Amino acid sequence: MRETFHLVPEAVWTVAAADLPYAAASLESEGFIHCTDGVDRLSVTFDRYYAADERAFLALTLDLDALEVPWRYDAPGSPYPHIYGPIKRSAIVGLSCVVRLTDGRFSALTPTWRRPDADLKTT
């Protein structure tokens, strides 16, 4: 399993149809879904793009090997894979709440669900 994370506002995730593949808004606007490998890099990504956004956020843990759509690292050696299509639900192997500091920055992930057969890493 090749694990990566995707950040999503909780309100967006809550209204997404549970019986359909997940498609972030960036898929339509940019042609791909943004992801980040590793919690350390995820914290940097969160602070850079979402610290000022007061909404609650979730981190989806994805299995890149389980996707049925293309994905790739567009910048060689980067920890930021791009997924070029909707994410089938079975490729989502975990869900965590993003815990924030009082200034909005990333503090930690609190796992809330994981697929029972998924051997998840937390690094």
GIMO-V532060 format. One record per residue. RES is the residue in one letter. SS is DSSP state (2 for helix, 1 for strand, 0 for the rest). OMEGA is omega in degrees with one decimal (* if undefined). Layout:
res:ss:omega
RES:SS:OMEGA
RES:SS:OMEGA
//
This chain:
res:ss:omega
M:0:176.5
R:0:-171.3
E:1:172.9
T:1:-179.4
F:1:172.0
H:1:178.0
L:1:-179.9
V:1:173.5
P:1:-177.8
E:2:-179.2
A:2:177.7
V:2:-179.6
W:2:-176.9
T:2:-178.2
V:2:177.9
A:0:-179.7
A:0:-176.2
A:0:-178.3
D:0:179.6
L:0:173.2
P:0:-180.0
Y:1:176.9
A:0:176.6
A:0:179.1
A:2:-178.8
S:2:178.4
L:2:178.2
E:2:-174.6
S:2:-176.4
E:0:179.3
G:0:179.2
F:0:176.5
I:1:-179.7
H:1:175.1
C:0:179.1
T:1:176.9
D:0:173.2
G:0:-178.6
V:2:180.0
D:2:178.6
R:2:177.5
L:2:179.0
S:2:177.8
V:2:178.4
T:2:-179.2
F:2:-178.3
D:2:-178.4
R:2:-171.3
Y:2:-171.1
Y:0:-176.9
A:0:-179.4
A:0:179.9
D:0:-172.5
E:0:-179.9
R:0:172.7
A:0:-179.3
F:1:174.1
L:1:171.9
A:1:173.9
L:1:172.5
T:1:-175.3
L:1:172.6
D:1:-178.4
L:2:-179.7
D:2:-178.6
A:2:-179.4
L:0:175.1
E:0:178.8
V:0:179.6
P:0:172.2
W:1:178.6
R:1:171.3
Y:1:-177.1
D:0:174.2
A:0:-177.6
P:0:178.5
G:0:-178.8
S:0:176.4
P:0:-173.4
Y:0:176.7
P:1:175.8
H:1:179.9
I:1:-173.4
Y:0:176.8
G:0:179.7
P:0:-178.6
I:1:177.8
K:0:-173.4
R:2:-179.6
S:2:176.0
A:2:175.8
I:1:-173.2
V:1:178.4
G:1:179.8
L:1:-179.8
S:1:172.2
C:1:174.5
V:1:176.9
V:1:-174.9
R:1:171.5
L:0:-177.5
T:0:178.8
D:0:177.1
G:0:-178.7
R:0:179.5
F:1:174.4
S:1:-176.2
A:1:170.4
L:1:173.4
T:1:-179.8
P:1:178.7
T:1:-179.9
W:1:169.0
R:1:179.3
R:0:-174.8
P:0:-178.0
D:0:-177.6
A:0:175.8
D:0:-173.5
L:0:169.5
K:0:177.4
T:0:-179.9
T:0:*
//
